[in-house]
Amino acid sequence: MTYRTSLMVCAAGLLVAVSVGSVFATPITTDLTYWVKADTGVTKDGSNYVTAWADQSPDSQPSAGPDGTQPLWVANALNGKPVIRFDGDDRLITGRPDNGDTLTDPIQGDSLTVFVVAERNAVSSNTSKAVFVQNGDTSDWSVNAGPSTFTMAFEGGGSKLQPYRNNNGLSDAGHPGNNVPYIFATVFDGTNNTSYLNGTAATAVGSTGDFDIDDVIIGARWNGSFHKYYEGDIAELIVYEAELSADEQNQVGCYLQQKYGISGAYTPEPATLALLGLGGLGMLVSRKRRR
């Protein structure tokens, strides 16, 4: 397989393409298994309500569609980019956990890395931006679900950003509050879970067991039926079926910071700073896919 080489400059957490490739090309496609973003692959009706949100990953997973009320596609909402706006009564799903498998390539293994760019518009206890569940699970959080399922960005009382898995709250990055856009990332390495708010790591929490995810729910939680809906914006959701290295996480975070104009701790590596000799500038070169 050939390499796709892109020169990207990252200054103060901003990533831009210099000469090759797209300004917003994802720097890491290795192990990328699910990827939705509001500026690509969104099908809307005449009033901009979403009818389908297509996966952009190499795995070409099924599109997420509405199951009931549709969320709204909003142009120029975040740094000139669109978002999908959830009003507390809608969701997008690849399928219902009580109605058969839907992902053509289930998300499996004991390691996982997830990024989401979001902005909460109102406090609503215990809501979730994205839920990853195994078909047949009766709940996204209870001990009955086992380790195969997890809920991302569980917000207990509106103050937390953390996954919830096997009846346990995991690494909590804290929440910036309402109407503040942010990058939330969470990484499972087979032994621990570590969450990040705009690139700053929270305390790791032990988390073991293999994932076996067949369905993706965006904007609601699952407890035999949909409930506890999210109220806010989601601009992008990226899922890797592996633990990304620190350098890889930095590249993805830098891409998201630049694209959405969010300040954070993602920065170029010192070695690349010295290579370019431009002080706050760094060069990142994309890698080929492992599998």
C-alpha beads as a LAMMPS data file, in Angstrom:
LAMMPS data file: protein, C-alpha beads

291 atoms
290 bonds

1 atom types
1 bond types

-500.0 500.0 xlo xhi
-500.0 500.0 ylo yhi
-500.0 500.0 zlo zhi

Masses

1 110.0

Atoms # bond

1 1 1 0.000 0.000 0.000
2 1 1 1.304 3.448 -0.839
3 1 1 1.758 6.266 1.633
4 1 1 -0.361 9.373 1.404
5 1 1 1.949 12.222 2.413
6 1 1 0.541 15.497 3.658
7 1 1 2.456 18.429 5.044
8 1 1 0.601 20.034 7.915
9 1 1 1.600 22.948 10.105
10 1 1 0.450 23.117 13.709
11 1 1 0.921 26.379 15.619
12 1 1 -0.584 27.020 19.042
13 1 1 -2.804 23.996 18.536
14 1 1 -3.827 24.913 14.984
15 1 1 -3.397 22.496 12.088
16 1 1 -3.396 23.595 8.449
17 1 1 -2.374 21.913 5.232
18 1 1 0.499 23.657 3.484
19 1 1 0.811 22.130 0.059
20 1 1 -0.663 18.633 -0.243
21 1 1 -4.049 17.233 0.731
22 1 1 -7.098 18.793 2.309
23 1 1 -6.980 21.385 5.045
24 1 1 -9.251 19.201 7.146
25 1 1 -8.034 15.753 6.100
26 1 1 -7.972 13.397 9.071
27 1 1 -4.309 12.874 10.004
28 1 1 -4.840 9.294 11.213
29 1 1 -6.932 6.751 9.284
30 1 1 -5.303 3.664 10.776
31 1 1 -7.948 1.638 12.689
32 1 1 -10.591 4.300 11.984
33 1 1 -13.895 2.409 12.208
34 1 1 -16.652 5.030 12.641
35 1 1 -16.586 8.709 11.686
36 1 1 -19.417 11.182 11.271
37 1 1 -19.027 14.921 10.816
38 1 1 -21.584 17.633 10.176
39 1 1 -19.803 19.062 7.116
40 1 1 -19.855 15.817 5.097
41 1 1 -22.328 13.030 4.463
42 1 1 -25.417 14.685 5.960
43 1 1 -28.735 14.204 4.153
44 1 1 -31.382 16.779 5.064
45 1 1 -34.970 17.569 4.228
46 1 1 -36.120 20.965 2.978
47 1 1 -36.064 22.401 6.504
48 1 1 -32.539 21.120 7.274
49 1 1 -33.725 18.335 9.547
50 1 1 -31.388 15.345 9.294
51 1 1 -32.599 12.210 7.529
52 1 1 -29.223 10.409 7.407
53 1 1 -25.672 10.891 8.704
54 1 1 -23.224 8.805 6.679
55 1 1 -20.122 7.160 8.106
56 1 1 -16.912 8.498 6.504
57 1 1 -14.557 5.815 7.842
58 1 1 -12.826 3.246 5.623
59 1 1 -15.169 0.621 7.143
60 1 1 -18.242 2.229 5.506
61 1 1 -20.594 1.507 8.388
62 1 1 -24.349 2.025 7.862
63 1 1 -25.654 5.580 8.062
64 1 1 -27.248 6.803 11.277
65 1 1 -30.841 7.906 10.787
66 1 1 -33.606 9.382 12.916
67 1 1 -35.833 7.176 15.033
68 1 1 -38.595 9.604 15.805
69 1 1 -37.960 13.357 15.910
70 1 1 -35.094 14.537 13.678
71 1 1 -32.199 16.712 14.878
72 1 1 -31.435 19.900 12.975
73 1 1 -28.445 20.609 10.741
74 1 1 -27.218 24.163 11.501
75 1 1 -24.804 25.948 9.156
76 1 1 -21.940 28.201 10.336
77 1 1 -22.477 27.263 13.971
78 1 1 -18.904 26.548 15.110
79 1 1 -15.935 28.367 13.584
80 1 1 -17.832 28.607 10.307
81 1 1 -18.613 24.882 10.306
82 1 1 -22.009 23.199 10.654
83 1 1 -23.237 21.114 13.582
84 1 1 -26.039 18.674 14.258
85 1 1 -28.303 20.200 16.918
86 1 1 -30.174 17.929 19.312
87 1 1 -33.059 19.548 21.206
88 1 1 -33.547 17.012 23.996
89 1 1 -36.124 14.928 22.132
90 1 1 -34.346 13.375 19.154
91 1 1 -31.586 10.925 18.227
92 1 1 -29.741 9.371 15.308
93 1 1 -29.115 5.622 15.355
94 1 1 -27.555 2.927 13.202
95 1 1 -30.169 0.583 14.670
96 1 1 -32.075 -0.389 17.799
97 1 1 -30.272 -2.744 20.195
98 1 1 -33.480 -4.798 20.430
99 1 1 -33.789 -5.263 16.676
100 1 1 -30.675 -7.019 15.358
101 1 1 -27.086 -6.055 14.550
102 1 1 -26.569 -3.026 12.329
103 1 1 -22.842 -2.268 12.085
104 1 1 -21.381 -4.149 9.135
105 1 1 -18.022 -4.198 10.941
106 1 1 -18.718 -4.517 14.703
107 1 1 -16.348 -2.596 16.971
108 1 1 -14.463 -5.226 18.928
109 1 1 -11.352 -5.765 21.064
110 1 1 -10.239 -4.413 24.429
111 1 1 -8.852 -1.096 23.129
112 1 1 -10.741 1.919 21.806
113 1 1 -10.165 5.635 21.184
114 1 1 -13.052 8.078 20.708
115 1 1 -13.119 11.824 19.984
116 1 1 -16.185 14.066 19.951
117 1 1 -16.539 17.799 19.276
118 1 1 -19.618 19.085 21.042
119 1 1 -21.279 22.004 22.801
120 1 1 -23.918 21.456 25.448
121 1 1 -26.799 23.914 25.356
122 1 1 -28.545 22.957 28.595
123 1 1 -27.868 20.928 31.736
124 1 1 -29.673 17.627 31.738
125 1 1 -28.591 15.017 34.252
126 1 1 -27.201 11.722 32.974
127 1 1 -27.595 12.410 29.266
128 1 1 -25.171 11.154 26.658
129 1 1 -23.800 12.324 23.334
130 1 1 -23.084 8.857 22.020
131 1 1 -23.848 5.337 23.161
132 1 1 -22.146 2.233 21.800
133 1 1 -24.119 -0.922 22.566
134 1 1 -24.164 -4.628 21.835
135 1 1 -27.279 -5.996 20.204
136 1 1 -29.599 -7.490 22.806
137 1 1 -28.408 -5.305 25.673
138 1 1 -31.283 -4.084 27.795
139 1 1 -29.329 -1.089 29.125
140 1 1 -26.308 0.985 28.126
141 1 1 -25.035 1.208 31.688
142 1 1 -26.165 -1.587 33.971
143 1 1 -24.043 -4.491 35.133
144 1 1 -26.255 -6.684 32.946
145 1 1 -24.761 -5.028 29.873
146 1 1 -21.282 -6.248 30.798
147 1 1 -18.082 -4.678 29.487
148 1 1 -19.025 -5.008 25.807
149 1 1 -21.108 -1.809 25.884
150 1 1 -20.325 1.730 26.980
151 1 1 -21.917 5.161 27.168
152 1 1 -19.713 8.113 26.229
153 1 1 -19.839 11.571 27.826
154 1 1 -22.120 10.601 30.664
155 1 1 -22.970 13.841 32.458
156 1 1 -23.910 13.176 36.079
157 1 1 -25.708 16.298 37.228
158 1 1 -24.232 18.233 34.308
159 1 1 -20.726 18.436 35.801
160 1 1 -18.997 15.415 34.278
161 1 1 -17.598 14.197 30.990
162 1 1 -16.867 10.507 31.295
163 1 1 -17.662 7.088 29.857
164 1 1 -19.934 4.763 31.774
165 1 1 -19.348 1.031 31.446
166 1 1 -20.452 -2.098 33.284
167 1 1 -22.292 -0.048 35.917
168 1 1 -19.219 2.083 36.649
169 1 1 -18.402 5.713 35.955
170 1 1 -14.898 5.897 34.475
171 1 1 -12.310 8.632 33.865
172 1 1 -13.991 12.028 34.385
173 1 1 -12.539 14.997 32.483
174 1 1 -14.892 17.560 34.039
175 1 1 -17.269 19.763 32.029
176 1 1 -16.609 23.300 30.733
177 1 1 -20.268 24.303 31.141
178 1 1 -23.072 25.314 28.816
179 1 1 -22.485 26.947 25.434
180 1 1 -18.742 26.207 25.449
181 1 1 -17.482 24.079 22.542
182 1 1 -14.918 21.444 23.456
183 1 1 -13.050 18.338 22.321
184 1 1 -13.679 15.319 24.518
185 1 1 -11.573 12.195 24.004
186 1 1 -11.576 8.908 25.854
187 1 1 -9.086 6.064 25.481
188 1 1 -9.361 2.428 26.571
189 1 1 -6.025 0.570 26.553
190 1 1 -7.231 -2.834 27.748
191 1 1 -6.404 -2.086 31.384
192 1 1 -7.411 1.538 32.038
193 1 1 -9.627 4.285 30.674
194 1 1 -8.326 7.852 30.417
195 1 1 -10.441 10.831 29.334
196 1 1 -9.261 14.187 27.992
197 1 1 -10.875 17.618 27.828
198 1 1 -9.254 19.690 25.065
199 1 1 -6.149 17.522 25.339
200 1 1 -5.748 17.681 29.129
201 1 1 -5.804 14.223 30.715
202 1 1 -8.012 13.252 33.644
203 1 1 -7.171 10.573 36.194
204 1 1 -7.161 7.084 34.681
205 1 1 -9.656 4.510 35.966
206 1 1 -9.352 0.735 35.606
207 1 1 -11.481 -0.758 32.822
208 1 1 -11.037 -4.233 31.328
209 1 1 -12.855 -6.613 29.018
210 1 1 -13.560 -6.776 25.308
211 1 1 -15.963 -4.503 23.469
212 1 1 -18.493 -6.015 21.089
213 1 1 -20.426 -3.074 19.680
214 1 1 -23.147 -3.601 17.070
215 1 1 -25.166 -0.387 17.310
216 1 1 -24.426 3.330 17.670
217 1 1 -26.904 5.763 19.241
218 1 1 -26.206 9.498 19.022
219 1 1 -28.151 11.911 21.205
220 1 1 -29.888 9.571 23.655
221 1 1 -29.372 6.728 26.113
222 1 1 -30.765 3.210 26.024
223 1 1 -32.602 1.314 28.733
224 1 1 -34.815 -0.999 26.727
225 1 1 -36.067 2.175 25.052
226 1 1 -34.561 5.565 24.263
227 1 1 -34.461 8.069 27.117
228 1 1 -32.391 10.863 28.721
229 1 1 -31.892 12.805 25.512
230 1 1 -28.981 15.119 24.812
231 1 1 -29.560 18.852 24.342
232 1 1 -26.741 20.461 22.416
233 1 1 -24.579 20.371 19.294
234 1 1 -22.351 17.653 17.884
235 1 1 -19.951 18.601 15.113
236 1 1 -17.837 15.467 14.765
237 1 1 -17.492 11.964 16.208
238 1 1 -14.425 9.788 15.489
239 1 1 -13.962 6.196 16.686
240 1 1 -10.789 4.115 16.434
241 1 1 -10.805 0.384 17.108
242 1 1 -7.468 0.637 18.929
243 1 1 -5.595 2.601 21.545
244 1 1 -3.991 5.465 19.629
245 1 1 -0.478 6.367 20.721
246 1 1 0.129 9.738 22.347
247 1 1 1.510 11.071 19.055
248 1 1 -1.523 9.823 17.135
249 1 1 -3.929 11.315 19.661
250 1 1 -2.067 14.599 19.348
251 1 1 -2.459 14.600 15.562
252 1 1 -6.209 13.972 15.721
253 1 1 -6.640 16.556 18.489
254 1 1 -4.638 19.129 16.551
255 1 1 -6.827 18.536 13.492
256 1 1 -9.987 19.118 15.541
257 1 1 -8.603 22.210 17.310
258 1 1 -7.802 23.903 14.017
259 1 1 -10.996 22.914 12.266
260 1 1 -13.306 24.145 15.012
261 1 1 -11.225 26.966 16.484
262 1 1 -11.013 25.393 19.943
263 1 1 -8.061 26.169 22.209
264 1 1 -6.428 23.178 23.817
265 1 1 -3.321 21.298 24.841
266 1 1 -2.720 19.449 21.575
267 1 1 0.628 20.654 20.193
268 1 1 3.308 19.614 17.677
269 1 1 6.116 17.382 18.883
270 1 1 9.407 19.052 19.921
271 1 1 11.290 17.103 17.256
272 1 1 9.176 18.551 14.495
273 1 1 9.497 22.034 15.938
274 1 1 13.273 21.736 15.737
275 1 1 13.057 20.294 12.228
276 1 1 11.129 23.224 10.863
277 1 1 12.966 25.795 12.980
278 1 1 9.874 27.977 13.036
279 1 1 9.301 28.324 16.766
280 1 1 5.648 27.447 17.169
281 1 1 5.282 25.469 13.945
282 1 1 5.286 21.708 13.476
283 1 1 5.022 19.309 10.603
284 1 1 2.874 16.197 10.767
285 1 1 2.964 13.459 8.150
286 1 1 0.047 11.086 7.817
287 1 1 0.609 7.375 8.154
288 1 1 -0.624 4.464 6.114
289 1 1 -3.379 2.210 7.414
290 1 1 -2.187 -0.841 9.379
291 1 1 -4.856 -3.233 8.266

Bonds

1 1 1 2
2 1 2 3
3 1 3 4
4 1 4 5
5 1 5 6
6 1 6 7
7 1 7 8
8 1 8 9
9 1 9 10
10 1 10 11
11 1 11 12
12 1 12 13
13 1 13 14
14 1 14 15
15 1 15 16
16 1 16 17
17 1 17 18
18 1 18 19
19 1 19 20
20 1 20 21
21 1 21 22
22 1 22 23
23 1 23 24
24 1 24 25
25 1 25 26
26 1 26 27
27 1 27 28
28 1 28 29
29 1 29 30
30 1 30 31
31 1 31 32
32 1 32 33
33 1 33 34
34 1 34 35
35 1 35 36
36 1 36 37
37 1 37 38
38 1 38 39
39 1 39 40
40 1 40 41
41 1 41 42
42 1 42 43
43 1 43 44
44 1 44 45
45 1 45 46
46 1 46 47
47 1 47 48
48 1 48 49
49 1 49 50
50 1 50 51
51 1 51 52
52 1 52 53
53 1 53 54
54 1 54 55
55 1 55 56
56 1 56 57
57 1 57 58
58 1 58 59
59 1 59 60
60 1 60 61
61 1 61 62
62 1 62 63
63 1 63 64
64 1 64 65
65 1 65 66
66 1 66 67
67 1 67 68
68 1 68 69
69 1 69 70
70 1 70 71
71 1 71 72
72 1 72 73
73 1 73 74
74 1 74 75
75 1 75 76
76 1 76 77
77 1 77 78
78 1 78 79
79 1 79 80
80 1 80 81
81 1 81 82
82 1 82 83
83 1 83 84
84 1 84 85
85 1 85 86
86 1 86 87
87 1 87 88
88 1 88 89
89 1 89 90
90 1 90 91
91 1 91 92
92 1 92 93
93 1 93 94
94 1 94 95
95 1 95 96
96 1 96 97
97 1 97 98
98 1 98 99
99 1 99 100
100 1 100 101
101 1 101 102
102 1 102 103
103 1 103 104
104 1 104 105
105 1 105 106
106 1 106 107
107 1 107 108
108 1 108 109
109 1 109 110
110 1 110 111
111 1 111 112
112 1 112 113
113 1 113 114
114 1 114 115
115 1 115 116
116 1 116 117
117 1 117 118
118 1 118 119
119 1 119 120
120 1 120 121
121 1 121 122
122 1 122 123
123 1 123 124
124 1 124 125
125 1 125 126
126 1 126 127
127 1 127 128
128 1 128 129
129 1 129 130
130 1 130 131
131 1 131 132
132 1 132 133
133 1 133 134
134 1 134 135
135 1 135 136
136 1 136 137
137 1 137 138
138 1 138 139
139 1 139 140
140 1 140 141
141 1 141 142
142 1 142 143
143 1 143 144
144 1 144 145
145 1 145 146
146 1 146 147
147 1 147 148
148 1 148 149
149 1 149 150
150 1 150 151
151 1 151 152
152 1 152 153
153 1 153 154
154 1 154 155
155 1 155 156
156 1 156 157
157 1 157 158
158 1 158 159
159 1 159 160
160 1 160 161
161 1 161 162
162 1 162 163
163 1 163 164
164 1 164 165
165 1 165 166
166 1 166 167
167 1 167 168
168 1 168 169
169 1 169 170
170 1 170 171
171 1 171 172
172 1 172 173
173 1 173 174
174 1 174 175
175 1 175 176
176 1 176 177
177 1 177 178
178 1 178 179
179 1 179 180
180 1 180 181
181 1 181 182
182 1 182 183
183 1 183 184
184 1 184 185
185 1 185 186
186 1 186 187
187 1 187 188
188 1 188 189
189 1 189 190
190 1 190 191
191 1 191 192
192 1 192 193
193 1 193 194
194 1 194 195
195 1 195 196
196 1 196 197
197 1 197 198
198 1 198 199
199 1 199 200
200 1 200 201
201 1 201 202
202 1 202 203
203 1 203 204
204 1 204 205
205 1 205 206
206 1 206 207
207 1 207 208
208 1 208 209
209 1 209 210
210 1 210 211
211 1 211 212
212 1 212 213
213 1 213 214
214 1 214 215
215 1 215 216
216 1 216 217
217 1 217 218
218 1 218 219
219 1 219 220
220 1 220 221
221 1 221 222
222 1 222 223
223 1 223 224
224 1 224 225
225 1 225 226
226 1 226 227
227 1 227 228
228 1 228 229
229 1 229 230
230 1 230 231
231 1 231 232
232 1 232 233
233 1 233 234
234 1 234 235
235 1 235 236
236 1 236 237
237 1 237 238
238 1 238 239
239 1 239 240
240 1 240 241
241 1 241 242
242 1 242 243
243 1 243 244
244 1 244 245
245 1 245 246
246 1 246 247
247 1 247 248
248 1 248 249
249 1 249 250
250 1 250 251
251 1 251 252
252 1 252 253
253 1 253 254
254 1 254 255
255 1 255 256
256 1 256 257
257 1 257 258
258 1 258 259
259 1 259 260
260 1 260 261
261 1 261 262
262 1 262 263
263 1 263 264
264 1 264 265
265 1 265 266
266 1 266 267
267 1 267 268
268 1 268 269
269 1 269 270
270 1 270 271
271 1 271 272
272 1 272 273
273 1 273 274
274 1 274 275
275 1 275 276
276 1 276 277
277 1 277 278
278 1 278 279
279 1 279 280
280 1 280 281
281 1 281 282
282 1 282 283
283 1 283 284
284 1 284 285
285 1 285 286
286 1 286 287
287 1 287 288
288 1 288 289
289 1 289 290
290 1 290 291
